[in-house]
């Protein structure tokens, strides 16, 4: 390609002239002149014939892998061989933002661990040419074989690379900028004046660095990277490390040279070529923090900048390990598939995840944005400094980062009240973990689709919840000592599960006390002086690994059944599983750190349940017992015998005797137990009656979370009468709380988030006072041409009511098109997607797919939102089927995005007809188009569970609602 030659012309022409005069044999070149080799060899050295290559698998069977040229490919596994590892990459990349392609040179320093004549590495959808081996005895071309199925290249040498020696390979490469959201991809944005501007950015996790440059694209192949980017003067380039210098090249181009990175995995490499502007500050530890955004949105970066400074300083102190880079950039990318990415020194975000306008962003926007930044900065230690050996242990990265969001914000931003929201993560994890298609936290994965599927609620949310349980179990101080030990012990290395458990065992051993901080020494001193054993166990030494293996190496979670008989408490455990096949629950056993409180005292009691059944003895008889205090444990509890009745009585007469989290936990458990036939629906509904007195966010939202799905199932069937009865019941239950909400932005973060939730619910459910107020506000706002300042927390409710008429919808869309406030756009988009106007819903999905007026990155949210809309669910299902192949190409097979769309569109179906239709479509796919994805199995299971639930409980629900109506009429009389 001309592009590649143009690039080499800059680097090598001066050297070429010099070298030709000095040494035509091209042997023994000093390192400074090695880069001249490609052109030099094109002039002098012929490629060896293919028969000269020494293949490790010569004589292999014909059914082995075959390269694109018809030759046998010398490696047949998806994982790369361990015979060679990279030490250092010199990368020069030249993106052309006009022709939308890029070219480059990779020079990779290699360490040889076993004699071999083959180097196997990754490259995906790129042209690789002029591949050279730079050996101590001279420069030789290498033959290149490609095996696209595994994204592999084999570089064949006609002589052996010797164990213990170091070599370099040099490869030229070229490819198009990707039009998906991964690899080195094209992004664009529209300015206020309507001009479209293009930028190029990277997203390499999990297996996409190979689409940007040839590399050993597995997390254990850590290396250092020295990066140079060629660009036009109108752009800037940023990468993981600070820029050292800029060199002018012929033709008016510039080349930015970046400092060499620390040792890291390929998926953390990042670079961006754009016209972004930035703002900067320095942390107390001397790290320069910069936030980058498109020029017209740079005024929305102040909050993120302050948050990043505060959080990086917190982690620096908490982990007792200095952040190792001189800078940390945060960049808001106009097109971005996930929420954010932790590239070392250059974290990247959706614009909605980084940009904040104090006048227009809500309390939940602030909470969400701060959590995202806390997550990515936690990764700078968990994931970047210490990295999982392979993607089967992704949870060591993601579970920790999710968990640290809450630990860090609880201390740095107490006003955000993050503890009020942690339970929600555990409930979400249990939703997928209660299906037989779930997977262990640590599970075998091999191919890129399987790897992508690991980025799910099990790795993130279950990972965080079991870490939270372990922290409560060990005590926060012991847990902190253990994770600092883990990070220090394995810095710049790769780990497996057992490394973490070993680090959390015997945390007060002498070597840790020597290196620990004063408060850790004080903790250990207190702990060692305490008589008797720990609060959890007696006799045996605590075996963290034995306990935690039961939570990470088997899927699912336990249901603990508690039966109180006088002072005796009988305990038993089984797997909680939504299935009609009891055999699937057999053979599971957990070591469960139980906590419980009773009516007799405020004390939290603890007990480690290691066996299938056990018995506890209370000091005295009690009125009630509540297990899993504040839901610190990842398990459900069934109160057998009179257990649930005593809890219902407590909630109806004195609900504040339990914490808000305990109440949310009970609401969740009782309704989930209906699904598996342990509790009658009447019992769960009787418990829900207390919600008319509930005010705390987690319990209120969990009440909605259990009750709303019941009528959502009915909306997709023809049963308007019982559906409307159910809707009326929920409105009646929360009427008092809705009526008490002010249409302002006052109160704490939790109060404000709850207000938004309640007013939106009231409006969607046509609760007259809500609809009247929202209509008035929308009309005033529209009359002011959108200039009137609405209270931020009520805008969603106002927009939803406005979007119900064609005129209101069109006005909202015009404001959406021209707004630069990302959080406002997001609320408008959601409001437009819950409109009853079917032609608008269809148009919206089509526009999101085209990506002109609505970003394609928002398509999944739009489609799922339309699918929840009783006027749109058929449209969303039709759209998903019609555009399946386009979507899996854009968003990638196995990605969380595709899983979110598949489950989001289908998880409220509850008829056999729809199950057959869903099976018919997904069953027609091939493996290449997604037939093997876990989310499809989850979808089948969820619909089957919905069918079972409706068959069993619909008559009970109808009868209970009828009784309640008669009771209400009787009370009115």
C-alpha positions, 0 to 999 in steps of 0.5 A: 500500500502506498500509505505504508511506503509513505510511512516508511519513507519518513523513517528509513530513507536517511538511514538507507543512504547511510547503510548502503555505503557502510555495509551491504551485507546488513549484518551486525547492525547497531540497534540505532540502525535496525529500523532501516531493515525493511526497505533494505531487505526488500532491495537485497534479500529474497524470501526463502522458499516455503519448504525451508521452514522448520514446522513443529508440526511437520507430518501432521494430519491433513485435518489440522489447521490450514493457512490461507495459502493452503500450507499446514498452519504449525499451531492448532490451539486457540491459546498461543504457545509459551515458547516465546514471550514479548518483552517490548513493543516499538509501535509507530501508528499512522491513522488517516482520518480522511481515508479512514485507514491506518498503517504502522510498524511493530518492532517486537523484542522477544524472549525465547524459552524453548528452541523453535523456528516458529513465532505464533502471534495474533493479527486480525483483519489486517495486511501484514508485510515485510516481516523480518527477524532481527537476530544477533547474527543478522537480519532475515525475512520470515515467511508469514502464514495466516490462520484467520479463524484463530486470528493467528500469524505464524512467522517461520524462520529458516533457522532455529531461534535458540532458548535463552537468546533475545530476538526482534521481529519487525512487521509492517501492517495496514488496515481500515479503521473499524466501524464497530466500537472495538480495535482502532475505530472511527468515531465522529461528532457533529458541532453546533454548526452541523460540521461532522468531525472524525476522530480515531480511538481504541478499545482493546479489551478483551481480544481486539488489540490484535486488530490494531497491531500484530501482538501476543494478545493474551493478558499474561504476555505483559510487555513494555510499549513505546508508541509513536503516532503520526498525525496532521497538525489539526489533531492531537494524539494521546496515549497511555504515557506522557508525550516526550516530543513531537517531530516534524515529518515531510508532507506537513505531518507530525509524529508524537513520541510517547514515553515507554509504558510500564509492563502491562497487557496488550488489552490496556494499550490505548491511543486517540487521535482527535481535536479534543481539548483538555483541563488538568489538575495535579493530585496530592501525590503529584500525578497530573490528571487531565479530562479530554472532551470535544471542544464544545463540551469541555465546560462539562468536565470540571466535576469529573476532574475533581472526582478523579483527583480525589479518587486517585489520591484515595486509592494511592493511600488505601492500597499503600502503593503509589500510582506508577505513572506520571499522568492519568487522562480521562477521555469522553469518546462520542462513540463508545460501546460500554460504559468505560475502559481502564486503559492504564494512564488513559481511561476512556468513557462514554460522554454520559459517563464523564460529562456533568452539567451542575445545572442540568444533571440529576442526583442519579447522574452524579452518582453514576458518573462518580461510580464509573470513575471510581471503577476505572481508577480502581482498575489501575491497581486491580487489573492493570498492576495485578492482572488475571492470568486468563479471562476465566478469572476476569472477576479478579478484575471486575468484581474488585473494581465494582466492589471498590466503587462502593468502598471508595465512594463511601469514604470520599463522597459520603453524601452520595450514600452509595451503601443505599445502592449496593444491594441492587447489584446483588439482586441483579446478580442473583437474577442470572445466577438463579438460572441453570445457564449461569456459570461459576465466577471462575469458569473455563473460556477459550474463544473470543465469544466466550471471553466476551460473555464473561463480562456479565453480572456474575463477574461484576456484581456477584464478584463484588457481592462475594467480596463484600461477604468476605470483607464482613467475614474477615473484618474490614481491617483484615480484608484490607491488609490481605488485598494490599498484600496481594497487590504488593506481592503480584505487582506487574504479574498475573494471578489466579484465584488461589493467589488472592485467597492465600493473601487473605489467609493469616493476614497478621503474620509477622512479615505483614506486620513489618511492612504494614501501616500503623493502624494495621499493626494496631489491629493485629495487636488487638486481634492477637491478644484476644482470648479465644478464637475468631467470632466465626469459628472455633478450633480450626485455622480459618481456610479462606480458600476452602470457603471461597472456592465454594463461591467461585468454582460452582455456579449459583448460590444457596437458599438457607432454610431456617426453622425456629422451634423454641430455642432451637434453630434448624438450618439447611442449605440447597441451591436456589434454582428456577427450574422444574427439574429438581435433579439440577439442584443436587450436589451443591454445598457452600461454606456460608458465613451466616449472620443473624439478629433476633428480637432479643437484642441488637447484637449481630450473631455469626455462624459458619454453616459448612454442612448440609444441615446444622442446628443453632441454639438461642440463649432464649426464645424470641419473637422473630429472627432475621438472617443475613443481616443487611444482606451482607451475604450472597444467599437467600433465606426461607423462614419455614414454619411460622417464620414468615408470619412472624416477620410479616407481623413485625413489618406491619407493626414496627418495620423500623425494628429492621434496617432498610437493607434488611427490609429490602432483603426480605421483600426480595427473598419472599417474592423470589421464593414464590418462583420456586414454590417455597412460599405462596404468593398470598404470603408475599403479597401480605408482606408487601402491604407494609410498603404503604409505610416504607420511605427508604430507597432500597426497600421502596425500589425493591418493592417496585422491583418485585411487583411491577414485573407481575403486571409487565408480564400481563401487558404482553397477554390479553388480560386487561382486567387483572393487569389494571387491578395490579397496577391500581394496587401498586399505585395505592400502596405508594400513593402516600409516598408519591403525594409527599414528593415535592417537585423540586431538587431538594434533599439528599442524593437518595431522597432525590433519586427516590423522588425521580423514581416515584414521580416517573412511576406516578406519571407512567401509571396515569396517577392523576395528580402526577399527570396534571402537574407534569402536563402543566410543567411540560406546557410551560417548558414548551411555551418557553421554547425549552428555555425554562429551567425545570427541576432536574429530578422531575424532568423525566416525569415531565418529558414522559408525559410530553412525549405522549402527543405527536406535537410534544414528541416532535418538540422533544426530538428537536430539543434532543437533536440540538442539546449538548447536555448528555444527561438531558439527551439521555432522559429525552431519549428514554421519554421518547421511547416510552411514548404510545406513538408506535410510528415514532417508536419504529422511526426511533429504532431505525434512526438509532441504527443509521446513527445520523441523528441518534447515536448507534451506541444508544441503539441497545437502550432504545430497543430495550426501552421500546420492548418494555413499552406495551405499545412497542414490544412487538415492534422491538422483537420484529426489529431485533430479528430484522437487524440481527446480523447488522447488530452482531457485527456492530456490537460483537458476538458475546458482548454484554451489549448483545446479551442485554438486548436479547434478554431485555427484549424477551424477558417479559414473555410468558406464553408458549406461543412466544417461546416457540417464536423466540426458539424459532428465530434463535434456533435458526442461527449458526454458531457464527451468528450467535446460536451458542451464546449463553444469553439465548439459553438464559432467554429460553429459561426466563420465558419458561420460568415466566410461563410456570409462574403465570400457570401457578400464580395467576389464579392466586393473584386474581383471587388476592386482588379481588379479596383486597378490593372487597376489603377496601370497599367494605372499609370505605362503607 
